Amino acid sequence: EQNFPCIQLEFKNTKGIFDITITKKNDNFYIGIFDFTDHYEASHTLAQEKNESIIKSQLLQIQHNNIVLEKELVDLKNDQLKKSQEFKDEFLANMSHEIRTPLNAILGFTKLLQKFDYNEEQKQFLDAISISGNNLKVIINDILDMSKIEAGKLTISQVDFSFKQLIQNLHETYKLRLQNKNIELIIDIDQSVPEYLNGDSIRINQVLINLLENAFKFTQEGSITLKATNKGISENTINLNFEVIDTGIGIKAEKLKSIFESFSQAHDNNVKNYGGTGLGLTIVKNLVELMKGTVRAASNYGFGTTFSFQIPLGLAESKRKIEKTSSVEKFEEISEKHHILLAEDVTINQLLAKKIILSFGYDLTIVNNGQEAIDELHKNEYDILLLDLRMPVLDGYETAKKIRTELVEPLKNIPIIALTAHAMDQEKEKCKEYGFNEYVSIPFEPEDLIDRLKKLQA
């Protein structure tokens, strides 16, 4: 007997799947044909459904694996980006510290020297050092601010300030430039602009300085005009429009669209002939937009350029005087002499701080690191502690932490000022966490340091 299962046959109009059995009995052959069409089709359907189920299950597993893999890749990418940003922040912080430390000495001692009497040539030399040092300070700040902007960490403050004082300070800043170049600086302020406003005066000043620096760079003769126009006041908000107009070399029309991009220069030979990082106008655009404003540029190539920006500013809540009082005047109000302890390991910074602090009538003791500062606090009484953040043996952070957590009253409550060449926002937040009362970034203006000292004495 021979069996042939699952044979597909067709007999005229009959078509199906059959099992065939051939049996030999004696000399006769018997053929049995059994119709299993329904059975085989049912089995086929079941098998197909099973296969589809298996395939579907495998596809779902593959999809799940892909989702897990994609998440792992995203996490890995984010981790790499985070590490990259941390490395970048650390690099910028270190570079800022290494550059700002000697720059602090250059600007600080230059300012002290400018108080003495010199002949005209010597005065020109000192002025040149001061201008160059401040230019370098602007470049360093631009690089750090660009990093903050890219990381989304730059914030805009809202405080009352004197708009009149801001413009006067700008004019004072560029007096030296006017002496050394055949250029007239014209200040044109709309009389209807209130004297006292609310906003981020530091960032407004930074935008104006960048635009004025750009104008001075490309203007050899003629004039530079700074205009401020009241575009309307409503609900305690003024729309203030600024314009910086120069009679310089101008910008070609095809270049205007790209001048606000990072590292872009309006002229191919700019770096060769004029220098610059290509970051100034990018920072201008970003800062203006952070202040909810808009910036524009227009130029007549060969005849000059106009940069304008419009920002909304609040009106100061009170009409009190916000003019900056000099530190000398404020010191004269204090009758008793205060004792300052400075922990700083860089000799040249020690000398500069000593000259500045003693010149305002304070007593000063200097130590080389945080541990020496703590030892000194146990020996003598001090009113304020100035701490550099980077020192050997015991740095500023650990010193502040030890004072706040391990010393007893009244030593643990001594006012502490961080004196550092770091200038990143996270550095300021970290100082607060460690118990610092104030933060002074190097290079600093002598008046700024004294103002912080006076504030902590109040």
C-alpha positions as CSV (number, residue, x, y, z in Angstrom):
1,E,0.0,0.0,0.0
2,Q,1.3,3.5,-1.0
3,N,-0.2,6.7,0.4
4,F,0.1,10.1,-1.4
5,P,-1.3,12.8,1.0
6,C,-2.2,16.4,0.1
7,I,-2.4,16.1,-3.7
8,Q,-4.0,18.9,-5.6
9,L,-6.1,17.5,-8.4
10,E,-8.6,18.8,-10.9
11,F,-11.2,16.5,-12.6
12,K,-13.2,18.5,-15.0
13,N,-15.3,20.8,-12.8
14,T,-14.0,19.3,-9.6
15,K,-11.0,20.8,-8.0
16,G,-9.6,20.1,-4.6
17,I,-6.9,18.6,-2.3
18,F,-7.0,14.9,-1.9
19,D,-5.2,12.0,-0.2
20,I,-4.6,9.1,-2.7
21,T,-4.1,5.5,-1.6
22,I,-2.9,2.8,-4.0
23,T,-3.3,-0.8,-2.8
24,K,-2.2,-3.9,-4.5
25,K,-4.2,-7.0,-3.6
26,N,-3.2,-10.1,-5.4
27,D,-2.9,-9.0,-9.0
28,N,-5.4,-6.1,-8.6
29,F,-4.8,-2.5,-7.9
30,Y,-7.3,-0.5,-5.9
31,I,-7.1,3.3,-5.9
32,G,-8.7,5.3,-3.1
33,I,-9.3,9.0,-3.5
34,F,-10.3,10.9,-0.3
35,D,-11.4,14.5,-0.5
36,F,-9.6,16.4,2.3
37,T,-10.0,19.9,0.7
38,D,-11.8,21.5,3.7
39,H,-9.4,19.9,6.1
40,Y,-6.3,21.1,4.3
41,E,-7.7,24.5,3.7
42,A,-8.5,24.8,7.4
43,S,-5.1,23.6,8.3
44,H,-3.5,26.0,5.9
45,T,-5.5,28.9,7.3
46,L,-4.5,28.0,10.9
47,A,-0.9,27.7,9.8
48,Q,-1.0,31.0,8.0
49,E,-2.6,32.7,11.0
50,K,0.1,31.1,13.3
51,N,2.8,32.3,11.0
52,E,1.3,35.8,10.8
53,S,1.0,35.8,14.6
54,I,4.7,34.8,14.9
55,I,5.8,37.4,12.3
56,K,3.7,40.1,14.0
57,S,5.2,39.2,17.4
58,Q,8.6,39.3,15.9
59,L,7.9,42.7,14.2
60,L,6.6,44.0,17.5
61,Q,9.8,42.8,19.2
62,I,11.9,44.4,16.5
63,Q,10.0,47.7,16.9
64,H,10.4,47.5,20.6
65,N,14.1,46.8,20.2
66,N,14.4,49.7,17.8
67,I,12.6,52.1,20.2
68,V,15.0,50.9,23.0
69,L,17.9,51.4,20.7
70,E,16.8,54.8,19.6
71,K,16.3,55.9,23.2
72,E,19.8,54.6,24.0
73,L,21.2,56.5,21.1
74,V,19.3,59.7,22.1
75,D,20.5,59.3,25.7
76,L,24.0,58.7,24.5
77,K,23.8,61.7,22.2
78,N,22.4,63.9,25.0
79,D,25.1,62.6,27.4
80,Q,27.8,63.4,24.8
81,L,26.3,66.9,24.2
82,K,26.1,67.4,28.0
83,K,29.8,66.4,28.4
84,S,30.7,68.5,25.4
85,Q,28.9,71.5,26.9
86,E,30.5,70.9,30.3
87,F,33.9,70.6,28.7
88,K,33.2,73.8,26.8
89,D,32.1,75.6,29.9
90,E,35.1,74.4,31.9
91,F,37.4,75.4,29.1
92,L,35.9,78.9,28.8
93,A,36.0,79.3,32.6
94,N,39.6,78.3,32.7
95,M,40.5,80.5,29.8
96,S,38.5,83.4,31.3
97,H,40.4,83.0,34.5
98,E,43.9,82.8,32.9
99,I,43.2,85.9,30.7
100,R,41.3,88.0,33.2
101,T,44.0,87.6,35.9
102,P,46.8,89.5,34.1
103,L,44.2,91.8,32.4
104,N,43.1,92.8,35.9
105,A,46.6,93.9,36.7
106,I,47.0,95.8,33.4
107,L,43.8,97.7,33.7
108,G,44.0,98.2,37.5
109,F,47.6,99.6,37.6
110,T,47.0,101.7,34.4
111,K,44.1,103.4,36.2
112,L,46.2,104.0,39.3
113,L,49.0,105.5,37.1
114,Q,46.5,107.8,35.3
115,K,46.0,109.6,38.6
116,F,49.6,110.9,38.5
117,D,50.9,113.8,36.5
118,Y,52.7,113.0,33.3
119,N,53.8,114.7,30.2
120,E,51.6,114.6,27.1
121,E,53.5,111.6,25.5
122,Q,53.5,109.5,28.6
123,K,49.8,110.2,29.0
124,Q,49.2,109.1,25.5
125,F,51.0,105.8,26.2
126,L,48.8,105.2,29.3
127,D,45.7,106.0,27.4
128,A,46.7,103.6,24.7
129,I,47.2,100.8,27.3
130,S,43.8,101.6,28.8
131,I,42.0,101.5,25.5
132,S,43.7,98.3,24.4
133,G,43.0,96.6,27.7
134,N,39.4,97.6,27.6
135,N,39.1,96.4,24.0
136,L,40.5,93.0,25.1
137,K,38.0,93.0,28.0
138,V,35.1,93.5,25.5
139,I,36.4,90.6,23.3
140,I,36.6,88.2,26.3
141,N,33.0,89.2,27.4
142,D,31.7,88.7,23.9
143,I,33.1,85.2,23.7
144,L,31.7,84.3,27.1
145,D,28.3,85.9,26.3
146,M,28.1,84.0,23.0
147,S,28.6,80.7,24.9
148,K,25.9,81.7,27.4
149,I,23.5,82.6,24.6
150,E,24.1,79.3,22.7
151,A,23.5,77.4,26.0
152,G,20.4,79.4,26.7
153,K,21.8,80.6,30.0
154,L,22.0,84.3,29.4
155,T,19.2,86.2,31.3
156,I,17.9,89.7,31.1
157,S,17.4,91.6,34.4
158,Q,14.7,94.3,35.2
159,V,16.0,97.0,37.5
160,D,15.6,100.8,37.7
161,F,18.4,102.9,36.2
162,S,19.3,106.4,35.1
163,F,19.2,106.5,31.3
164,K,20.9,109.9,31.4
165,Q,23.7,108.5,33.4
166,L,24.1,105.5,31.0
167,I,24.5,107.9,28.1
168,Q,26.9,110.2,30.0
169,N,29.1,107.2,30.9
170,L,29.2,106.1,27.2
171,H,30.3,109.6,26.2
172,E,33.0,109.6,28.9
173,T,34.2,106.2,27.7
174,Y,34.8,107.5,24.1
175,K,36.4,110.8,25.0
176,L,39.9,109.2,24.5
177,R,38.8,107.9,21.1
178,L,37.7,111.3,20.0
179,Q,41.1,112.7,20.9
180,N,43.0,110.2,18.9
181,K,40.8,110.2,15.8
182,N,39.4,112.9,13.5
183,I,35.9,112.0,14.3
184,E,33.0,113.9,16.0
185,L,30.7,111.9,18.3
186,I,27.2,113.4,18.3
187,I,24.7,112.4,21.1
188,D,21.1,113.1,20.1
189,I,18.6,112.1,22.8
190,D,14.9,112.8,22.5
191,Q,13.9,115.2,25.2
192,S,10.7,113.2,25.9
193,V,12.7,110.1,27.0
194,P,12.2,109.8,30.8
195,E,15.4,110.1,32.8
196,Y,14.7,107.0,34.9
197,L,13.8,103.7,33.2
198,N,13.5,100.0,34.1
199,G,15.3,97.3,32.3
200,D,18.8,95.7,31.9
201,S,21.1,98.8,31.7
202,I,24.2,96.6,31.5
203,R,23.0,94.8,28.4
204,I,21.7,98.0,26.8
205,N,25.2,99.5,27.4
206,Q,26.8,96.3,26.0
207,V,24.7,96.6,22.8
208,L,25.5,100.3,22.4
209,I,29.3,99.7,23.0
210,N,29.4,96.9,20.4
211,L,27.6,99.2,17.8
212,L,29.9,102.2,18.7
213,E,33.0,100.0,18.5
214,N,31.9,98.8,15.1
215,A,31.3,102.4,14.0
216,F,34.7,103.6,15.2
217,K,36.4,100.6,13.6
218,F,35.2,101.4,10.1
219,T,35.0,105.2,10.3
220,Q,38.3,107.1,9.7
221,E,36.8,110.6,9.5
222,G,33.5,112.4,9.7
223,S,31.1,111.7,12.5
224,I,29.4,109.0,14.6
225,T,25.9,109.7,15.9
226,L,24.1,108.0,18.7
227,K,20.4,108.8,18.7
228,A,17.6,107.7,21.1
229,T,14.0,108.4,20.1
230,N,10.8,107.9,22.1
231,K,8.5,105.9,19.8
232,G,5.5,106.0,22.2
233,I,4.6,105.4,25.9
234,S,1.7,103.2,27.0
235,E,0.9,101.3,30.3
236,N,4.2,102.3,31.9
237,T,6.2,101.0,28.9
238,I,8.3,103.1,26.5
239,N,9.3,101.9,23.1
240,L,12.8,103.3,22.8
241,N,14.6,103.4,19.4
242,F,18.3,103.7,19.2
243,E,20.4,104.5,16.1
244,V,24.2,104.4,15.6
245,I,25.0,106.3,12.4
246,D,28.5,106.5,11.0
247,T,30.1,108.1,7.9
248,G,32.5,105.1,7.4
249,I,33.2,102.7,4.6
250,G,29.6,101.3,4.5
251,I,28.5,97.7,3.7
252,K,27.7,96.2,0.3
253,A,24.0,95.3,-0.1
254,E,24.6,91.6,-0.6
255,K,26.5,91.5,2.7
256,L,23.8,93.1,4.8
257,K,21.8,89.9,5.2
258,S,24.6,88.0,6.8
259,I,26.3,90.6,9.1
260,F,24.4,89.4,12.2
261,E,25.6,85.8,11.8
262,S,28.4,84.4,14.0
263,F,31.9,85.1,12.7
264,S,30.6,87.0,9.7
265,Q,32.5,90.0,8.4
266,A,30.9,92.6,6.1
267,H,34.1,92.8,4.1
268,D,36.4,90.0,3.0
269,N,39.5,92.0,4.0
270,N,38.0,93.1,7.4
271,V,40.2,90.8,9.5
272,K,43.3,91.9,7.7
273,N,42.6,95.6,7.7
274,Y,40.4,96.1,10.8
275,G,40.5,93.0,13.0
276,G,37.6,91.8,15.1
277,T,36.1,88.5,16.2
278,G,33.0,88.6,14.0
279,L,30.9,88.1,17.2
280,G,29.9,91.7,18.1
281,L,26.9,92.1,15.8
282,T,25.7,88.5,16.5
283,I,25.7,89.3,20.2
284,V,23.9,92.6,19.5
285,K,21.1,90.7,17.7
286,N,20.8,88.1,20.4
287,L,20.8,90.6,23.3
288,V,18.2,92.8,21.5
289,E,15.9,89.9,20.9
290,L,16.3,88.7,24.5
291,M,15.1,92.2,25.5
292,K,12.1,91.6,23.2
293,G,13.3,94.0,20.6
294,T,14.4,94.1,16.9
295,V,17.6,95.2,15.2
296,R,18.1,96.4,11.7
297,A,21.0,97.6,9.5
298,A,21.0,99.9,6.5
299,S,24.0,101.1,4.5
300,N,25.1,103.2,1.6
301,Y,28.3,101.6,0.5
302,G,31.2,104.0,0.6
303,F,29.2,106.6,2.6
304,G,28.3,105.0,5.9
305,T,26.1,102.6,7.9
306,T,23.1,102.9,10.3
307,F,22.4,100.3,12.9
308,S,19.1,100.7,14.7
309,F,17.3,98.7,17.4
310,Q,14.0,99.2,19.2
311,I,13.3,97.7,22.7
312,P,10.4,98.1,25.2
313,L,11.5,99.4,28.6
314,G,9.6,100.0,31.8
315,L,9.3,103.3,33.6
316,A,11.0,103.5,36.9
317,E,8.6,102.9,39.8
318,S,9.9,105.9,41.7
319,K,11.6,109.2,40.7
320,R,14.3,108.7,43.3
321,K,17.9,109.5,42.2
322,I,19.6,106.5,40.8
323,E,22.7,108.3,39.9
324,K,25.9,106.5,40.9
325,T,27.5,108.1,43.9
326,S,31.3,107.8,43.9
327,S,32.9,105.5,46.4
328,V,35.0,108.4,47.8
329,E,31.9,110.3,48.7
330,K,30.4,107.3,50.4
331,F,33.6,106.6,52.3
332,E,33.6,110.1,53.8
333,E,30.3,109.2,55.5
334,I,32.0,106.5,57.5
335,S,34.0,107.6,60.5
336,E,35.5,104.3,61.7
337,K,38.2,102.4,59.9
338,H,37.3,98.9,58.7
339,H,39.6,95.9,58.7
340,I,39.6,93.8,55.5
341,L,41.2,90.3,55.2
342,L,42.2,89.3,51.6
343,A,43.1,85.7,50.6
344,E,44.8,85.8,47.2
345,D,47.8,83.7,45.9
346,V,48.8,85.9,42.9
347,T,51.3,88.5,44.1
348,I,50.5,91.1,41.5
349,N,46.8,90.9,42.4
350,Q,47.7,91.3,46.0
351,L,49.6,94.4,45.2
352,L,46.8,95.9,43.2
353,A,44.1,95.1,45.8
354,K,46.4,96.6,48.5
355,K,46.9,99.9,46.5
356,I,43.1,100.2,45.9
357,I,41.8,99.2,49.3
358,L,44.4,101.2,51.3
359,S,43.7,104.3,49.1
360,F,40.1,104.4,50.3
361,G,41.2,104.3,54.0
362,Y,40.7,100.7,54.9
363,D,43.1,98.5,56.9
364,L,44.2,95.4,54.9
365,T,45.8,92.1,55.8
366,I,46.8,89.7,53.0
367,V,47.2,85.9,53.2
368,N,48.0,83.4,50.4
369,N,45.3,80.8,50.7
370,G,42.1,79.8,52.4
371,Q,43.7,77.9,55.3
372,E,45.8,80.9,56.2
373,A,42.6,83.0,56.1
374,I,40.8,80.7,58.6
375,D,43.9,80.8,60.9
376,E,44.0,84.6,60.7
377,L,40.3,84.9,61.6
378,H,41.0,83.0,64.8
379,K,43.9,85.4,65.6
380,N,42.4,88.8,64.8
381,E,39.1,90.5,64.3
382,Y,38.0,91.5,60.7
383,D,35.0,93.1,59.2
384,I,35.0,91.6,55.7
385,L,36.7,88.7,54.0
386,L,37.8,88.9,50.4
387,L,38.3,85.4,48.9
388,D,39.9,84.4,45.6
389,L,38.1,81.3,44.4
390,R,41.3,79.6,43.0
391,M,44.0,79.1,45.6
392,P,46.3,76.4,46.6
393,V,45.9,74.4,49.9
394,L,42.3,75.5,50.4
395,D,40.4,77.3,47.6
396,G,37.7,80.0,48.1
397,Y,34.8,77.6,48.0
398,E,36.0,75.2,50.6
399,T,37.2,78.1,52.8
400,A,33.7,79.7,52.7
401,K,32.1,76.3,53.4
402,K,34.3,75.7,56.4
403,I,33.7,79.2,57.8
404,R,29.9,78.8,57.4
405,T,29.7,75.3,58.8
406,E,32.6,74.8,61.2
407,L,33.4,78.1,62.8
408,V,31.4,79.5,65.7
409,E,29.7,82.8,66.0
410,P,30.5,85.6,65.3
411,L,33.3,84.3,63.0
412,K,30.9,82.1,60.9
413,N,28.8,85.2,60.0
414,I,31.6,87.4,58.6
415,P,30.6,88.9,55.3
416,I,32.5,87.2,52.4
417,I,33.1,88.6,48.9
418,A,34.2,86.3,46.1
419,L,37.0,87.9,44.1
420,T,37.5,85.9,41.0
421,A,38.5,85.9,37.3
422,H,35.6,83.5,36.6
423,A,32.7,85.2,34.9
424,M,30.1,82.5,34.2
425,D,26.6,82.7,35.6
426,Q,26.9,79.2,37.2
427,E,29.9,80.5,39.1
428,K,27.8,83.2,40.8
429,E,25.1,80.7,41.7
430,K,27.7,78.3,43.1
431,C,29.1,81.2,45.2
432,K,25.6,81.8,46.7
433,E,25.3,78.1,47.6
434,Y,28.7,78.2,49.4
435,G,27.7,81.2,51.5
436,F,29.3,84.2,49.8
437,N,27.5,87.5,50.3
438,E,28.9,89.3,47.2
439,Y,30.6,88.4,43.9
440,V,33.2,90.7,42.1
441,S,34.4,89.6,38.7
442,I,38.0,90.4,37.6
443,P,38.9,92.7,36.0
444,F,37.0,95.1,38.2
445,E,36.6,98.8,38.5
446,P,38.0,100.0,41.9
447,E,34.8,101.8,42.6
448,D,32.8,98.6,42.1
449,L,34.9,96.7,44.7
450,I,34.6,99.6,47.2
451,D,30.9,99.8,46.6
452,R,30.5,96.1,47.5
453,L,32.6,96.7,50.6
454,K,30.4,99.6,51.6
455,K,27.2,97.6,50.9
456,L,28.3,94.9,53.4
457,Q,29.2,97.5,56.0
458,A,25.7,99.0,56.0
